Amino acid sequence: MISTSSKSHYCPISSLALANWLRRNHPDKLWSIDGEEKLSAHLDFPCSTEDLATKLHAINERLQVQVPKSVDQLDDSTLDQAVQHFPVSPGESDEFMSFSLYWADQSPEDAWALSEDLTEDS
């Protein structure tokens, strides 16, 4: 389970909007998922942006994405506000991107992480 802080909450977005955002902004990245079953059942991780986006399009369901409290609505043009950046290693300036999400038919306790995978050069 991924918890929300008092400075964040979840906003709805379609899996199509997430797929479009990934394709437009990060076409050459690799991605990993932790704690999710719908995508994990059909994809081997890490996977390419294109493979992930194709599956998100096929699923075509609503997601809830963790965002700062200041964000009221989310779409593929504002999804940058949901990206969390984490250091690759303590003290390093290199960062990787990650999102906390859950499918709209689930609850926040079912949240999972979609993260940029840095195990291979993309």
LOBAMI-397778 format. One record per residue: residue in one letter; x, y, z of N, C-alpha, C, O in turn. Coordinates in nm, 2 decimals. Layout:
resn: A&n.x: X&n.y: Y&n.z: Z&ca.x: X&ca.y: Y&ca.z: Z&c.x: X&c.y: Y&c.z: Z&o.x: X&o.y: Y&o.z: Z
...
END
This chain:
resn: M&n.x: 0.08&n.y: -0.12&n.z: 0.00&ca.x: 0.00&ca.y: 0.00&ca.z: 0.00&c.x: 0.09&c.y: 0.12&c.z: 0.00&o.x: 0.19&o.y: 0.13&o.z: 0.07
resn: I&n.x: 0.05&n.y: 0.22&n.z: -0.08&ca.x: 0.12&ca.y: 0.35&ca.z: -0.08&c.x: 0.03&c.y: 0.45&c.z: -0.01&o.x: -0.09&o.y: 0.47&o.z: -0.05
resn: S&n.x: 0.08&n.y: 0.52&n.z: 0.08&ca.x: 0.00&ca.y: 0.61&ca.z: 0.16&c.x: 0.00&c.y: 0.75&c.z: 0.10&o.x: 0.10&o.y: 0.79&o.z: 0.04
resn: T&n.x: -0.10&n.y: 0.83&n.z: 0.12&ca.x: -0.10&ca.y: 0.97&ca.z: 0.08&c.x: -0.06&c.y: 1.05&c.z: 0.20&o.x: -0.09&o.y: 1.01&o.z: 0.32
resn: S&n.x: 0.00&n.y: 1.16&n.z: 0.18&ca.x: 0.04&ca.y: 1.25&ca.z: 0.28&c.x: -0.07&c.y: 1.36&c.z: 0.30&o.x: -0.16&o.y: 1.36&o.z: 0.22
resn: S&n.x: -0.06&n.y: 1.44&n.z: 0.40&ca.x: -0.15&ca.y: 1.55&ca.z: 0.42&c.x: -0.14&c.y: 1.65&c.z: 0.31&o.x: -0.22&o.y: 1.74&o.z: 0.30
resn: K&n.x: -0.03&n.y: 1.64&n.z: 0.23&ca.x: -0.01&ca.y: 1.74&ca.z: 0.12&c.x: -0.05&c.y: 1.69&c.z: -0.01&o.x: -0.03&o.y: 1.75&o.z: -0.12
resn: S&n.x: -0.11&n.y: 1.57&n.z: -0.02&ca.x: -0.15&ca.y: 1.51&ca.z: -0.14&c.x: -0.29&c.y: 1.44&c.z: -0.13&o.x: -0.34&o.y: 1.42&o.z: -0.03
resn: H&n.x: -0.35&n.y: 1.42&n.z: -0.25&ca.x: -0.47&ca.y: 1.34&ca.z: -0.26&c.x: -0.47&c.y: 1.28&c.z: -0.40&o.x: -0.38&o.y: 1.30&o.z: -0.48
resn: Y&n.x: -0.58&n.y: 1.20&n.z: -0.43&ca.x: -0.58&ca.y: 1.14&ca.z: -0.56&c.x: -0.68&c.y: 1.21&c.z: -0.65&o.x: -0.79&o.y: 1.25&o.z: -0.60
resn: C&n.x: -0.65&n.y: 1.22&n.z: -0.78&ca.x: -0.74&ca.y: 1.28&ca.z: -0.88&c.x: -0.76&c.y: 1.17&c.z: -0.99&o.x: -0.67&o.y: 1.10&o.z: -1.02
resn: P&n.x: -0.88&n.y: 1.17&n.z: -1.05&ca.x: -0.91&ca.y: 1.08&ca.z: -1.16&c.x: -0.84&c.y: 1.12&c.z: -1.29&o.x: -0.83&o.y: 1.24&o.z: -1.32
resn: I&n.x: -0.81&n.y: 1.02&n.z: -1.37&ca.x: -0.75&ca.y: 1.04&ca.z: -1.50&c.x: -0.78&c.y: 0.91&c.z: -1.58&o.x: -0.78&o.y: 0.80&o.z: -1.52
resn: S&n.x: -0.80&n.y: 0.92&n.z: -1.71&ca.x: -0.82&ca.y: 0.80&ca.z: -1.79&c.x: -0.69&c.y: 0.73&c.z: -1.82&o.x: -0.59&o.y: 0.80&o.z: -1.83
resn: S&n.x: -0.70&n.y: 0.60&n.z: -1.83&ca.x: -0.57&ca.y: 0.53&ca.z: -1.87&c.x: -0.53&c.y: 0.58&c.z: -2.01&o.x: -0.41&o.y: 0.57&o.z: -2.05
resn: L&n.x: -0.62&n.y: 0.63&n.z: -2.10&ca.x: -0.59&ca.y: 0.68&ca.z: -2.23&c.x: -0.51&c.y: 0.81&c.z: -2.21&o.x: -0.41&o.y: 0.83&o.z: -2.29
resn: A&n.x: -0.54&n.y: 0.90&n.z: -2.12&ca.x: -0.47&ca.y: 1.02&ca.z: -2.10&c.x: -0.33&c.y: 0.99&c.z: -2.05&o.x: -0.23&o.y: 1.05&o.z: -2.09
resn: L&n.x: -0.32&n.y: 0.89&n.z: -1.96&ca.x: -0.19&ca.y: 0.85&ca.z: -1.91&c.x: -0.10&c.y: 0.80&c.z: -2.02&o.x: 0.02&o.y: 0.83&o.z: -2.03
resn: A&n.x: -0.16&n.y: 0.71&n.z: -2.10&ca.x: -0.09&ca.y: 0.66&ca.z: -2.22&c.x: -0.04&c.y: 0.77&c.z: -2.31&o.x: 0.08&o.y: 0.76&o.z: -2.36
resn: N&n.x: -0.13&n.y: 0.86&n.z: -2.34&ca.x: -0.09&ca.y: 0.97&ca.z: -2.43&c.x: 0.02&c.y: 1.06&c.z: -2.37&o.x: 0.12&o.y: 1.09&o.z: -2.45
resn: W&n.x: 0.01&n.y: 1.08&n.z: -2.24&ca.x: 0.12&ca.y: 1.16&ca.z: -2.18&c.x: 0.25&c.y: 1.09&c.z: -2.18&o.x: 0.36&o.y: 1.15&o.z: -2.21
resn: L&n.x: 0.25&n.y: 0.96&n.z: -2.15&ca.x: 0.38&ca.y: 0.88&ca.z: -2.16&c.x: 0.44&c.y: 0.89&c.z: -2.30&o.x: 0.56&o.y: 0.91&o.z: -2.31
resn: R&n.x: 0.35&n.y: 0.86&n.z: -2.40&ca.x: 0.41&ca.y: 0.86&ca.z: -2.54&c.x: 0.46&c.y: 1.00&c.z: -2.58&o.x: 0.57&o.y: 1.01&o.z: -2.64
resn: R&n.x: 0.39&n.y: 1.10&n.z: -2.54&ca.x: 0.43&ca.y: 1.24&ca.z: -2.58&c.x: 0.56&c.y: 1.29&c.z: -2.50&o.x: 0.65&o.y: 1.35&o.z: -2.56
resn: N&n.x: 0.57&n.y: 1.26&n.z: -2.38&ca.x: 0.67&ca.y: 1.31&ca.z: -2.29&c.x: 0.79&c.y: 1.22&c.z: -2.26&o.x: 0.90&o.y: 1.27&o.z: -2.24
resn: H&n.x: 0.77&n.y: 1.09&n.z: -2.27&ca.x: 0.88&ca.y: 1.00&ca.z: -2.24&c.x: 0.88&c.y: 0.88&c.z: -2.33&o.x: 0.87&o.y: 0.76&o.z: -2.28
resn: P&n.x: 0.89&n.y: 0.90&n.z: -2.46&ca.x: 0.88&ca.y: 0.78&ca.z: -2.55&c.x: 0.99&c.y: 0.68&c.z: -2.54&o.x: 0.97&o.y: 0.57&o.z: -2.58
resn: D&n.x: 1.10&n.y: 0.72&n.z: -2.49&ca.x: 1.22&ca.y: 0.63&ca.z: -2.49&c.x: 1.25&c.y: 0.57&c.z: -2.35&o.x: 1.36&o.y: 0.51&o.z: -2.33
resn: K&n.x: 1.16&n.y: 0.58&n.z: -2.26&ca.x: 1.18&ca.y: 0.53&ca.z: -2.12&c.x: 1.14&c.y: 0.38&c.z: -2.11&o.x: 1.06&o.y: 0.33&o.z: -2.19
resn: L&n.x: 1.19&n.y: 0.32&n.z: -2.00&ca.x: 1.15&ca.y: 0.19&ca.z: -1.96&c.x: 1.07&c.y: 0.21&c.z: -1.83&o.x: 1.11&o.y: 0.30&o.z: -1.75
resn: W&n.x: 0.97&n.y: 0.12&n.z: -1.80&ca.x: 0.89&ca.y: 0.14&ca.z: -1.69&c.x: 0.87&c.y: 0.01&c.z: -1.61&o.x: 0.88&o.y: -0.10&o.z: -1.67
resn: S&n.x: 0.86&n.y: 0.02&n.z: -1.48&ca.x: 0.83&ca.y: -0.09&ca.z: -1.39&c.x: 0.71&c.y: -0.06&c.z: -1.31&o.x: 0.67&o.y: 0.05&o.z: -1.29
resn: I&n.x: 0.64&n.y: -0.17&n.z: -1.27&ca.x: 0.52&ca.y: -0.15&ca.z: -1.18&c.x: 0.54&c.y: -0.24&c.z: -1.06&o.x: 0.59&o.y: -0.35&o.z: -1.07
resn: D&n.x: 0.50&n.y: -0.18&n.z: -0.95&ca.x: 0.50&ca.y: -0.26&ca.z: -0.82&c.x: 0.36&c.y: -0.26&c.z: -0.76&o.x: 0.31&o.y: -0.16&o.z: -0.72
resn: G&n.x: 0.31&n.y: -0.38&n.z: -0.74&ca.x: 0.18&ca.y: -0.40&ca.z: -0.67&c.x: 0.06&c.y: -0.39&c.z: -0.76&o.x: -0.05&o.y: -0.36&o.z: -0.70
resn: E&n.x: 0.07&n.y: -0.41&n.z: -0.89&ca.x: -0.05&ca.y: -0.40&ca.z: -0.98&c.x: -0.07&c.y: -0.53&c.z: -1.05&o.x: 0.03&o.y: -0.59&o.z: -1.09
resn: E&n.x: -0.19&n.y: -0.57&n.z: -1.08&ca.x: -0.22&ca.y: -0.70&ca.z: -1.15&c.x: -0.27&c.y: -0.69&c.z: -1.29&o.x: -0.23&o.y: -0.77&o.z: -1.37
resn: K&n.x: -0.35&n.y: -0.59&n.z: -1.32&ca.x: -0.41&ca.y: -0.58&ca.z: -1.46&c.x: -0.30&c.y: -0.57&c.z: -1.57&o.x: -0.31&o.y: -0.64&o.z: -1.67
resn: L&n.x: -0.21&n.y: -0.48&n.z: -1.54&ca.x: -0.10&ca.y: -0.46&ca.z: -1.64&c.x: 0.01&c.y: -0.57&c.z: -1.63&o.x: 0.06&o.y: -0.62&o.z: -1.73
resn: S&n.x: 0.04&n.y: -0.61&n.z: -1.51&ca.x: 0.14&ca.y: -0.71&ca.z: -1.48&c.x: 0.11&c.y: -0.84&c.z: -1.54&o.x: 0.20&o.y: -0.92&o.z: -1.58
resn: A&n.x: -0.02&n.y: -0.87&n.z: -1.56&ca.x: -0.06&ca.y: -1.00&ca.z: -1.61&c.x: -0.04&c.y: -1.01&c.z: -1.76&o.x: -0.03&o.y: -1.12&o.z: -1.82
resn: H&n.x: -0.02&n.y: -0.89&n.z: -1.83&ca.x: 0.00&ca.y: -0.89&ca.z: -1.97&c.x: 0.13&c.y: -0.83&c.z: -2.02&o.x: 0.16&o.y: -0.84&o.z: -2.14
resn: L&n.x: 0.21&n.y: -0.78&n.z: -1.93&ca.x: 0.34&ca.y: -0.72&ca.z: -1.98&c.x: 0.45&c.y: -0.77&c.z: -1.89&o.x: 0.43&o.y: -0.81&o.z: -1.78
resn: D&n.x: 0.57&n.y: -0.78&n.z: -1.95&ca.x: 0.69&ca.y: -0.82&ca.z: -1.88&c.x: 0.76&c.y: -0.69&c.z: -1.85&o.x: 0.77&o.y: -0.60&o.z: -1.93
resn: F&n.x: 0.80&n.y: -0.67&n.z: -1.72&ca.x: 0.86&ca.y: -0.55&ca.z: -1.68&c.x: 1.01&c.y: -0.57&c.z: -1.65&o.x: 1.05&o.y: -0.68&o.z: -1.60
resn: P&n.x: 1.10&n.y: -0.47&n.z: -1.68&ca.x: 1.06&ca.y: -0.34&ca.z: -1.73&c.x: 1.01&c.y: -0.35&c.z: -1.88&o.x: 1.04&o.y: -0.44&o.z: -1.95
resn: C&n.x: 0.92&n.y: -0.26&n.z: -1.91&ca.x: 0.87&ca.y: -0.25&ca.z: -2.05&c.x: 0.89&c.y: -0.11&c.z: -2.11&o.x: 0.91&o.y: -0.02&o.z: -2.03
resn: S&n.x: 0.87&n.y: -0.10&n.z: -2.24&ca.x: 0.89&ca.y: 0.02&ca.z: -2.31&c.x: 0.76&c.y: 0.11&c.z: -2.29&o.x: 0.66&o.y: 0.06&o.z: -2.25
resn: T&n.x: 0.78&n.y: 0.24&n.z: -2.31&ca.x: 0.67&ca.y: 0.33&ca.z: -2.31&c.x: 0.56&c.y: 0.28&c.z: -2.40&o.x: 0.44&o.y: 0.28&o.z: -2.37
resn: E&n.x: 0.60&n.y: 0.24&n.z: -2.52&ca.x: 0.50&ca.y: 0.20&ca.z: -2.62&c.x: 0.42&c.y: 0.08&c.z: -2.58&o.x: 0.30&o.y: 0.08&o.z: -2.60
resn: D&n.x: 0.49&n.y: -0.02&n.z: -2.52&ca.x: 0.42&ca.y: -0.14&ca.z: -2.48&c.x: 0.32&c.y: -0.10&c.z: -2.36&o.x: 0.21&o.y: -0.15&o.z: -2.36
resn: L&n.x: 0.37&n.y: -0.02&n.z: -2.27&ca.x: 0.28&ca.y: 0.02&ca.z: -2.16&c.x: 0.16&c.y: 0.10&c.z: -2.21&o.x: 0.05&o.y: 0.08&o.z: -2.17
resn: A&n.x: 0.19&n.y: 0.20&n.z: -2.30&ca.x: 0.08&ca.y: 0.28&ca.z: -2.35&c.x: -0.02&c.y: 0.20&c.z: -2.43&o.x: -0.14&o.y: 0.23&o.z: -2.42
resn: T&n.x: 0.03&n.y: 0.11&n.z: -2.50&ca.x: -0.07&ca.y: 0.02&ca.z: -2.58&c.x: -0.16&c.y: -0.05&c.z: -2.49&o.x: -0.28&o.y: -0.06&o.z: -2.51
resn: K&n.x: -0.10&n.y: -0.11&n.z: -2.38&ca.x: -0.19&ca.y: -0.18&ca.z: -2.29&c.x: -0.28&c.y: -0.09&c.z: -2.21&o.x: -0.40&o.y: -0.12&o.z: -2.19
resn: L&n.x: -0.24&n.y: 0.03&n.z: -2.17&ca.x: -0.32&ca.y: 0.13&ca.z: -2.11&c.x: -0.44&c.y: 0.17&c.z: -2.20&o.x: -0.55&o.y: 0.18&o.z: -2.15
resn: H&n.x: -0.41&n.y: 0.18&n.z: -2.33&ca.x: -0.52&ca.y: 0.21&ca.z: -2.42&c.x: -0.62&c.y: 0.09&c.z: -2.43&o.x: -0.74&o.y: 0.11&o.z: -2.43
resn: A&n.x: -0.57&n.y: -0.03&n.z: -2.43&ca.x: -0.66&ca.y: -0.15&ca.z: -2.44&c.x: -0.74&c.y: -0.16&c.z: -2.32&o.x: -0.86&o.y: -0.20&o.z: -2.33
resn: I&n.x: -0.69&n.y: -0.13&n.z: -2.20&ca.x: -0.77&ca.y: -0.14&ca.z: -2.08&c.x: -0.87&c.y: -0.04&c.z: -2.07&o.x: -0.99&o.y: -0.06&o.z: -2.04
resn: N&n.x: -0.84&n.y: 0.09&n.z: -2.11&ca.x: -0.93&ca.y: 0.20&ca.z: -2.12&c.x: -1.02&c.y: 0.21&c.z: -2.00&o.x: -1.15&o.y: 0.21&o.z: -2.01
resn: E&n.x: -0.96&n.y: 0.23&n.z: -1.88&ca.x: -1.03&ca.y: 0.25&ca.z: -1.76&c.x: -0.98&c.y: 0.37&c.z: -1.69&o.x: -0.88&o.y: 0.43&o.z: -1.72
resn: R&n.x: -1.06&n.y: 0.42&n.z: -1.59&ca.x: -1.02&ca.y: 0.53&ca.z: -1.51&c.x: -0.92&c.y: 0.49&c.z: -1.40&o.x: -0.93&o.y: 0.38&o.z: -1.35
resn: L&n.x: -0.83&n.y: 0.58&n.z: -1.38&ca.x: -0.73&ca.y: 0.57&ca.z: -1.27&c.x: -0.74&c.y: 0.68&c.z: -1.17&o.x: -0.80&o.y: 0.79&o.z: -1.21
resn: Q&n.x: -0.69&n.y: 0.66&n.z: -1.05&ca.x: -0.67&ca.y: 0.77&ca.z: -0.96&c.x: -0.52&c.y: 0.79&c.z: -0.94&o.x: -0.45&o.y: 0.69&o.z: -0.91
resn: V&n.x: -0.48&n.y: 0.91&n.z: -0.96&ca.x: -0.33&ca.y: 0.94&ca.z: -0.95&c.x: -0.31&c.y: 1.04&c.z: -0.83&o.x: -0.38&o.y: 1.14&o.z: -0.82
resn: Q&n.x: -0.21&n.y: 1.01&n.z: -0.75&ca.x: -0.17&ca.y: 1.09&ca.z: -0.64&c.x: -0.11&c.y: 1.22&c.z: -0.69&o.x: -0.02&o.y: 1.22&o.z: -0.77
resn: V&n.x: -0.17&n.y: 1.33&n.z: -0.64&ca.x: -0.12&ca.y: 1.47&ca.z: -0.68&c.x: -0.11&c.y: 1.56&c.z: -0.56&o.x: -0.17&o.y: 1.53&o.z: -0.46
resn: P&n.x: -0.04&n.y: 1.67&n.z: -0.57&ca.x: -0.04&ca.y: 1.77&ca.z: -0.46&c.x: -0.19&c.y: 1.82&c.z: -0.43&o.x: -0.27&o.y: 1.82&o.z: -0.53
resn: K&n.x: -0.22&n.y: 1.86&n.z: -0.31&ca.x: -0.35&ca.y: 1.91&ca.z: -0.28&c.x: -0.39&c.y: 2.03&c.z: -0.36&o.x: -0.51&o.y: 2.05&o.z: -0.38
resn: S&n.x: -0.29&n.y: 2.10&n.z: -0.41&ca.x: -0.32&ca.y: 2.22&ca.z: -0.49&c.x: -0.38&c.y: 2.19&c.z: -0.63&o.x: -0.43&o.y: 2.28&o.z: -0.70
resn: V&n.x: -0.37&n.y: 2.06&n.z: -0.67&ca.x: -0.43&ca.y: 2.02&ca.z: -0.80&c.x: -0.57&c.y: 1.97&c.z: -0.78&o.x: -0.59&o.y: 1.88&o.z: -0.71
resn: D&n.x: -0.66&n.y: 2.03&n.z: -0.86&ca.x: -0.80&ca.y: 2.00&ca.z: -0.85&c.x: -0.84&c.y: 1.90&c.z: -0.96&o.x: -0.92&o.y: 1.81&o.z: -0.94
resn: Q&n.x: -0.79&n.y: 1.92&n.z: -1.08&ca.x: -0.82&ca.y: 1.83&ca.z: -1.19&c.x: -0.69&c.y: 1.79&c.z: -1.26&o.x: -0.59&o.y: 1.86&o.z: -1.26
resn: L&n.x: -0.70&n.y: 1.68&n.z: -1.32&ca.x: -0.58&ca.y: 1.62&ca.z: -1.39&c.x: -0.62&c.y: 1.57&c.z: -1.53&o.x: -0.73&o.y: 1.51&o.z: -1.55
resn: D&n.x: -0.54&n.y: 1.60&n.z: -1.63&ca.x: -0.55&ca.y: 1.55&ca.z: -1.76&c.x: -0.41&c.y: 1.53&c.z: -1.82&o.x: -0.31&o.y: 1.56&o.z: -1.75
resn: D&n.x: -0.41&n.y: 1.49&n.z: -1.94&ca.x: -0.27&ca.y: 1.46&ca.z: -1.99&c.x: -0.19&c.y: 1.58&c.z: -2.01&o.x: -0.07&o.y: 1.57&o.z: -2.03
resn: S&n.x: -0.25&n.y: 1.70&n.z: -2.01&ca.x: -0.17&ca.y: 1.82&ca.z: -2.02&c.x: -0.12&c.y: 1.87&c.z: -1.88&o.x: -0.03&o.y: 1.95&o.z: -1.87
resn: T&n.x: -0.18&n.y: 1.82&n.z: -1.77&ca.x: -0.13&ca.y: 1.86&ca.z: -1.64&c.x: -0.07&c.y: 1.75&c.z: -1.56&o.x: -0.05&o.y: 1.76&o.z: -1.44
resn: L&n.x: -0.05&n.y: 1.63&n.z: -1.62&ca.x: 0.00&ca.y: 1.51&ca.z: -1.55&c.x: 0.14&c.y: 1.53&c.z: -1.49&o.x: 0.17&o.y: 1.46&o.z: -1.40
resn: D&n.x: 0.21&n.y: 1.63&n.z: -1.55&ca.x: 0.34&ca.y: 1.65&ca.z: -1.49&c.x: 0.34&c.y: 1.68&c.z: -1.34&o.x: 0.43&o.y: 1.65&o.z: -1.27
resn: Q&n.x: 0.23&n.y: 1.74&n.z: -1.29&ca.x: 0.21&ca.y: 1.77&ca.z: -1.15&c.x: 0.20&c.y: 1.65&c.z: -1.06&o.x: 0.22&o.y: 1.66&o.z: -0.94
resn: A&n.x: 0.17&n.y: 1.53&n.z: -1.12&ca.x: 0.16&ca.y: 1.41&ca.z: -1.05&c.x: 0.29&c.y: 1.33&c.z: -1.04&o.x: 0.31&o.y: 1.24&o.z: -0.95
resn: V&n.x: 0.39&n.y: 1.37&n.z: -1.12&ca.x: 0.52&ca.y: 1.30&ca.z: -1.12&c.x: 0.59&c.y: 1.33&c.z: -0.99&o.x: 0.61&o.y: 1.44&o.z: -0.95
resn: Q&n.x: 0.64&n.y: 1.22&n.z: -0.92&ca.x: 0.72&ca.y: 1.24&ca.z: -0.81&c.x: 0.87&c.y: 1.20&c.z: -0.85&o.x: 0.89&o.y: 1.11&o.z: -0.93
resn: H&n.x: 0.96&n.y: 1.27&n.z: -0.80&ca.x: 1.10&ca.y: 1.25&ca.z: -0.84&c.x: 1.18&c.y: 1.20&c.z: -0.71&o.x: 1.17&o.y: 1.26&o.z: -0.61
resn: F&n.x: 1.25&n.y: 1.09&n.z: -0.73&ca.x: 1.32&ca.y: 1.03&ca.z: -0.62&c.x: 1.47&c.y: 1.01&c.z: -0.66&o.x: 1.50&o.y: 0.99&o.z: -0.78
resn: P&n.x: 1.56&n.y: 1.03&n.z: -0.56&ca.x: 1.70&ca.y: 1.01&ca.z: -0.60&c.x: 1.73&c.y: 0.86&c.z: -0.63&o.x: 1.67&o.y: 0.78&o.z: -0.56
resn: V&n.x: 1.81&n.y: 0.84&n.z: -0.73&ca.x: 1.85&ca.y: 0.70&ca.z: -0.76&c.x: 1.92&c.y: 0.64&c.z: -0.64&o.x: 1.90&o.y: 0.52&o.z: -0.61
resn: S&n.x: 2.01&n.y: 0.71&n.z: -0.58&ca.x: 2.08&ca.y: 0.67&ca.z: -0.46&c.x: 2.10&c.y: 0.79&c.z: -0.37&o.x: 2.10&o.y: 0.90&o.z: -0.42
resn: P&n.x: 2.10&n.y: 0.76&n.z: -0.24&ca.x: 2.12&ca.y: 0.88&ca.z: -0.15&c.x: 2.24&c.y: 0.96&c.z: -0.18&o.x: 2.35&o.y: 0.91&o.z: -0.21
resn: G&n.x: 2.22&n.y: 1.09&n.z: -0.19&ca.x: 2.32&ca.y: 1.19&ca.z: -0.22&c.x: 2.35&c.y: 1.21&c.z: -0.36&o.x: 2.43&o.y: 1.29&o.z: -0.40
resn: E&n.x: 2.29&n.y: 1.13&n.z: -0.45&ca.x: 2.31&ca.y: 1.15&ca.z: -0.60&c.x: 2.21&c.y: 1.26&c.z: -0.65&o.x: 2.10&o.y: 1.27&o.z: -0.60
resn: S&n.x: 2.25&n.y: 1.32&n.z: -0.76&ca.x: 2.16&ca.y: 1.42&ca.z: -0.82&c.x: 2.07&c.y: 1.35&c.z: -0.92&o.x: 1.96&o.y: 1.41&o.z: -0.96
resn: D&n.x: 2.10&n.y: 1.23&n.z: -0.97&ca.x: 2.02&ca.y: 1.16&ca.z: -1.07&c.x: 1.89&c.y: 1.12&c.z: -1.00&o.x: 1.89&o.y: 1.08&o.z: -0.89
resn: E&n.x: 1.78&n.y: 1.14&n.z: -1.07&ca.x: 1.65&ca.y: 1.10&ca.z: -1.02&c.x: 1.57&c.y: 1.01&c.z: -1.11&o.x: 1.60&o.y: 1.00&o.z: -1.23
resn: F&n.x: 1.47&n.y: 0.94&n.z: -1.06&ca.x: 1.38&ca.y: 0.87&ca.z: -1.14&c.x: 1.24&c.y: 0.91&c.z: -1.11&o.x: 1.21&o.y: 0.96&o.z: -1.00
resn: M&n.x: 1.15&n.y: 0.89&n.z: -1.21&ca.x: 1.01&ca.y: 0.94&ca.z: -1.20&c.x: 0.93&c.y: 0.82&c.z: -1.14&o.x: 0.95&o.y: 0.70&o.z: -1.17
resn: S&n.x: 0.83&n.y: 0.86&n.z: -1.07&ca.x: 0.73&ca.y: 0.76&ca.z: -1.02&c.x: 0.60&c.y: 0.82&c.z: -0.99&o.x: 0.59&o.y: 0.94&o.z: -0.96
resn: F&n.x: 0.49&n.y: 0.74&n.z: -1.01&ca.x: 0.36&ca.y: 0.78&ca.z: -0.98&c.x: 0.30&c.y: 0.68&c.z: -0.88&o.x: 0.34&o.y: 0.56&o.z: -0.88
resn: S&n.x: 0.21&n.y: 0.73&n.z: -0.80&ca.x: 0.12&ca.y: 0.64&ca.z: -0.72&c.x: -0.02&c.y: 0.65&c.z: -0.78&o.x: -0.08&o.y: 0.75&o.z: -0.79
resn: L&n.x: -0.07&n.y: 0.53&n.z: -0.81&ca.x: -0.20&ca.y: 0.52&ca.z: -0.87&c.x: -0.28&c.y: 0.40&c.z: -0.82&o.x: -0.23&o.y: 0.31&o.z: -0.75
resn: Y&n.x: -0.41&n.y: 0.41&n.z: -0.85&ca.x: -0.50&ca.y: 0.29&ca.z: -0.83&c.x: -0.61&c.y: 0.30&c.z: -0.93&o.x: -0.65&o.y: 0.40&o.z: -0.97
resn: W&n.x: -0.66&n.y: 0.18&n.z: -0.97&ca.x: -0.77&ca.y: 0.18&ca.z: -1.06&c.x: -0.90&c.y: 0.23&c.z: -0.99&o.x: -0.92&o.y: 0.21&o.z: -0.87
resn: A&n.x: -0.98&n.y: 0.30&n.z: -1.07&ca.x: -1.10&ca.y: 0.37&ca.z: -1.01&c.x: -1.20&c.y: 0.27&c.z: -0.94&o.x: -1.27&o.y: 0.31&o.z: -0.85
resn: D&n.x: -1.20&n.y: 0.14&n.z: -0.98&ca.x: -1.28&ca.y: 0.05&ca.z: -0.92&c.x: -1.22&c.y: -0.02&c.z: -0.79&o.x: -1.28&o.y: -0.11&o.z: -0.74
resn: Q&n.x: -1.11&n.y: 0.04&n.z: -0.75&ca.x: -1.04&ca.y: -0.01&ca.z: -0.63&c.x: -1.04&c.y: 0.10&c.z: -0.53&o.x: -1.10&o.y: 0.20&o.z: -0.55
resn: S&n.x: -0.96&n.y: 0.08&n.z: -0.43&ca.x: -0.95&ca.y: 0.18&ca.z: -0.32&c.x: -0.80&c.y: 0.23&c.z: -0.31&o.x: -0.71&o.y: 0.17&o.z: -0.36
resn: P&n.x: -0.78&n.y: 0.34&n.z: -0.23&ca.x: -0.64&ca.y: 0.39&ca.z: -0.21&c.x: -0.55&c.y: 0.28&c.z: -0.15&o.x: -0.43&o.y: 0.29&o.z: -0.17
resn: E&n.x: -0.61&n.y: 0.19&n.z: -0.07&ca.x: -0.53&ca.y: 0.09&ca.z: -0.01&c.x: -0.47&c.y: -0.01&c.z: -0.12&o.x: -0.37&o.y: -0.08&o.z: -0.09
resn: D&n.x: -0.52&n.y: 0.00&n.z: -0.24&ca.x: -0.47&ca.y: -0.08&ca.z: -0.35&c.x: -0.38&c.y: -0.01&c.z: -0.44&o.x: -0.34&o.y: -0.06&o.z: -0.55
resn: A&n.x: -0.33&n.y: 0.11&n.z: -0.39&ca.x: -0.24&ca.y: 0.19&ca.z: -0.48&c.x: -0.11&c.y: 0.11&c.z: -0.51&o.x: -0.06&o.y: 0.03&o.z: -0.44
resn: W&n.x: -0.06&n.y: 0.14&n.z: -0.63&ca.x: 0.06&ca.y: 0.08&ca.z: -0.68&c.x: 0.15&c.y: 0.18&c.z: -0.74&o.x: 0.11&o.y: 0.30&o.z: -0.77
resn: A&n.x: 0.27&n.y: 0.15&n.z: -0.77&ca.x: 0.37&ca.y: 0.24&ca.z: -0.82&c.x: 0.40&c.y: 0.21&c.z: -0.96&o.x: 0.43&o.y: 0.10&o.z: -1.00
resn: L&n.x: 0.40&n.y: 0.32&n.z: -1.05&ca.x: 0.45&ca.y: 0.31&ca.z: -1.18&c.x: 0.58&c.y: 0.40&c.z: -1.18&o.x: 0.57&o.y: 0.52&o.z: -1.16
resn: S&n.x: 0.69&n.y: 0.33&n.z: -1.21&ca.x: 0.82&ca.y: 0.40&ca.z: -1.19&c.x: 0.91&c.y: 0.38&c.z: -1.32&o.x: 0.90&o.y: 0.28&o.z: -1.38
resn: E&n.x: 0.98&n.y: 0.49&n.z: -1.35&ca.x: 1.08&ca.y: 0.48&ca.z: -1.45&c.x: 1.18&c.y: 0.38&c.z: -1.41&o.x: 1.23&o.y: 0.38&o.z: -1.29
resn: D&n.x: 1.22&n.y: 0.29&n.z: -1.50&ca.x: 1.31&ca.y: 0.18&ca.z: -1.47&c.x: 1.45&c.y: 0.22&c.z: -1.52&o.x: 1.47&o.y: 0.25&o.z: -1.64
resn: L&n.x: 1.55&n.y: 0.22&n.z: -1.44&ca.x: 1.68&ca.y: 0.26&ca.z: -1.47&c.x: 1.78&c.y: 0.14&c.z: -1.48&o.x: 1.90&o.y: 0.16&o.z: -1.48
resn: T&n.x: 1.73&n.y: 0.02&n.z: -1.48&ca.x: 1.82&ca.y: -0.09&ca.z: -1.48&c.x: 1.89&c.y: -0.12&c.z: -1.61&o.x: 1.99&o.y: -0.18&o.z: -1.62
resn: E&n.x: 1.83&n.y: -0.06&n.z: -1.72&ca.x: 1.89&ca.y: -0.07&ca.z: -1.85&c.x: 1.89&c.y: 0.07&c.z: -1.92&o.x: 1.81&o.y: 0.16&o.z: -1.88
resn: D&n.x: 1.98&n.y: 0.09&n.z: -2.01&ca.x: 1.98&ca.y: 0.22&ca.z: -2.08&c.x: 1.87&c.y: 0.22&c.z: -2.18&o.x: 1.84&o.y: 0.12&o.z: -2.25
resn: S&n.x: 1.79&n.y: 0.32&n.z: -2.18&ca.x: 1.68&ca.y: 0.33&ca.z: -2.27&c.x: 1.71&c.y: 0.41&c.z: -2.39&o.x: 1.62&o.y: 0.43&o.z: -2.48
END
